[in-house]
């Protein structure tokens, strides 16, 4: 589980957008839960000013309602705190926080976190998701799911991603 702040277009109402002080971005924030393959299971779009752990309450409830067999969720440090206990008690979900070691510097690939980060980068390949153009947050959620559907159907149809060359795909 992770979140991503996205700049909002000029037509976005101020009532549904905000300022993410940590990333210095004005707009909205999409919170996603993915499976081990990086496929989106649940998404919620909030104002960028909403804290990750506050948005995660509704997101995890939606996840539990839709996918009752999920037992473990990995998340970053923004979801630490009372949310871990709440998820265990109320939803019977083990929320495991994947933390970065304090003694490391620079870029470090964190176990399990790279899966959701990769999914967020896949979503950014969709032009409609680079900036939030949707007036309603629910419509932005639908665009995230639509983009993921297009990605999955392309894989099922055998189309290769843009990262592969023709010679590598033919082998």
C-alpha positions as CSV (number, residue, x, y, z in Angstrom):
1,X,0.0,0.0,0.0
2,X,1.3,3.4,-0.9
3,X,0.2,6.8,-2.1
4,X,1.2,9.2,-4.8
5,X,0.5,13.0,-5.0
6,X,-0.6,14.3,-8.4
7,X,-0.9,17.9,-9.5
8,X,-4.4,19.1,-10.2
9,X,-5.6,20.9,-13.3
10,X,-7.2,24.3,-13.1
11,X,-10.7,23.0,-13.2
12,X,-10.4,20.9,-10.0
13,X,-12.6,22.4,-7.2
14,X,-10.7,23.6,-4.1
15,X,-13.0,21.5,-1.9
16,X,-11.5,18.3,-3.2
17,X,-7.9,19.3,-3.6
18,X,-5.2,20.3,-1.1
19,X,-1.5,20.8,-0.6
20,X,0.9,18.0,0.2
21,X,3.6,19.8,2.3
22,X,6.0,16.8,2.2
23,X,6.2,16.6,-1.6
24,X,5.4,20.2,-2.2
25,X,2.5,19.3,-4.6
26,X,-0.9,20.9,-4.8
27,X,-3.7,18.7,-6.0
28,X,-4.9,15.2,-5.1
29,X,-3.4,12.0,-3.7
30,X,-4.2,8.5,-4.9
31,X,-3.8,5.7,-2.4
32,X,-3.4,2.2,-3.9
33,X,-3.3,-1.3,-2.6
34,X,-1.7,-3.8,-5.0
35,X,-1.2,-7.6,-5.0
36,X,2.2,-9.3,-5.2
37,X,2.2,-8.9,-9.0
38,X,1.6,-5.2,-8.8
39,X,-2.0,-5.3,-10.0
40,X,-4.3,-2.7,-8.3
41,X,-6.8,-4.2,-5.8
42,X,-8.2,-1.0,-4.4
43,X,-7.8,2.7,-4.9
44,X,-8.9,5.9,-3.1
45,X,-8.4,9.5,-4.3
46,X,-8.3,12.2,-1.6
47,X,-7.1,15.8,-1.4
48,X,-3.3,15.9,-1.2
49,X,-3.5,17.4,2.3
50,X,-5.1,14.1,3.7
51,X,-2.6,12.1,5.8
52,X,-1.8,8.6,4.5
53,X,-3.0,6.8,7.6
54,X,-6.3,8.7,7.6
55,X,-7.1,7.7,4.0
56,X,-6.0,4.1,4.7
57,X,-8.9,3.5,7.0
58,X,-11.4,3.6,4.2
59,X,-9.0,2.0,1.7
60,X,-8.4,-1.0,4.0
61,X,-12.1,-1.3,4.8
62,X,-12.8,-1.4,1.0
63,X,-10.0,-3.9,0.5
64,X,-11.3,-6.2,3.3
65,X,-14.9,-6.0,1.9
66,X,-13.9,-6.9,-1.6
67,X,-11.0,-9.3,-1.0
68,X,-11.8,-11.1,2.3
69,X,-9.0,-13.6,1.8
70,X,-6.2,-10.9,2.1
71,X,-4.4,-11.3,5.4
72,X,-1.2,-9.3,5.1
73,X,-0.6,-5.7,3.8
74,X,2.9,-4.2,3.4
75,X,3.0,-0.4,3.8
76,X,5.6,2.4,4.1
77,X,6.3,4.4,7.3
78,X,3.5,6.9,6.6
79,X,1.0,4.3,7.6
80,X,2.6,3.5,11.0
81,X,0.9,4.2,14.3
82,X,-2.6,3.4,15.5
83,X,-3.6,2.2,12.1
84,X,-1.6,-1.0,12.5
85,X,-3.5,-1.9,15.7
86,X,-6.9,-0.8,14.2
87,X,-6.3,-3.0,11.1
88,X,-5.4,-6.0,13.3
89,X,-8.4,-5.6,15.7
90,X,-11.2,-4.4,13.4
91,X,-10.3,-5.8,10.0
92,X,-8.1,-8.8,11.0
93,X,-5.4,-7.6,8.7
94,X,-1.7,-7.8,9.5
95,X,-0.3,-4.4,8.5
96,X,3.4,-4.7,8.2
97,X,5.4,-1.5,8.0
98,X,8.5,-1.8,5.7
99,X,11.0,0.7,7.0
100,X,14.2,2.1,5.5
101,X,17.3,1.7,7.7
102,X,18.5,4.9,9.2
103,X,22.2,4.2,8.4
104,X,21.7,4.0,4.6
105,X,22.0,6.9,2.3
106,X,20.9,7.4,-1.3
107,X,18.5,5.1,-3.2
108,X,17.8,1.7,-1.7
109,X,15.4,-0.9,-3.0
110,X,13.2,-1.9,-0.1
111,X,11.7,-5.4,0.0
112,X,8.0,-5.5,-1.1
113,X,7.8,-1.7,-1.4
114,X,9.2,-1.8,-5.0
115,X,6.1,-3.7,-6.1
116,X,3.7,-0.8,-5.4
117,X,6.2,1.8,-6.6
118,X,6.5,0.0,-9.9
119,X,2.7,0.0,-10.2
120,X,2.6,3.7,-9.6
121,X,5.1,4.2,-12.4
122,X,3.0,2.0,-14.7
123,X,0.0,4.3,-13.9
124,X,2.1,7.4,-14.8
125,X,2.5,6.0,-18.3
126,X,-1.2,6.8,-18.8
127,X,-1.5,10.4,-20.0
128,X,-4.8,11.0,-18.2
129,X,-3.1,10.1,-14.8
130,X,-0.1,12.3,-15.0
131,X,-2.2,15.2,-13.9
132,X,-5.6,15.1,-12.3
133,X,-8.2,16.4,-14.8
134,X,-11.2,14.8,-13.2
135,X,-13.7,17.1,-11.4
136,X,-14.8,14.3,-9.0
137,X,-12.3,12.1,-7.1
138,X,-14.5,9.1,-7.9
139,X,-13.8,9.7,-11.6
140,X,-10.1,9.8,-11.0
141,X,-10.4,6.4,-9.2
142,X,-12.2,5.1,-12.2
143,X,-9.4,6.3,-14.5
144,X,-6.8,4.5,-12.4
145,X,-8.8,1.3,-12.6
146,X,-9.4,1.8,-16.4
147,X,-5.6,2.4,-16.9
148,X,-4.8,-0.8,-15.0
149,X,-7.4,-2.7,-17.0
150,X,-5.8,-1.5,-20.2
151,X,-2.4,-2.6,-19.0
152,X,-3.6,-6.1,-17.9
153,X,-5.6,-6.7,-21.1
154,X,-2.6,-5.7,-23.2
155,X,-0.5,-8.3,-21.3
156,X,-3.2,-11.0,-21.8
157,X,-3.3,-10.2,-25.5
158,X,0.4,-10.7,-25.8
159,X,1.4,-7.1,-26.5
160,X,4.8,-6.4,-24.9
161,X,5.5,-3.3,-22.9
162,X,7.5,-0.4,-24.4
163,X,10.6,-1.4,-22.4
164,X,11.3,-4.5,-24.5
165,X,12.9,-4.3,-27.9
166,X,11.6,-6.3,-30.8
167,X,14.6,-8.6,-30.9
168,X,14.2,-9.4,-27.2
169,X,10.5,-10.0,-27.5
170,X,11.1,-12.5,-30.5
171,X,13.4,-14.7,-28.5
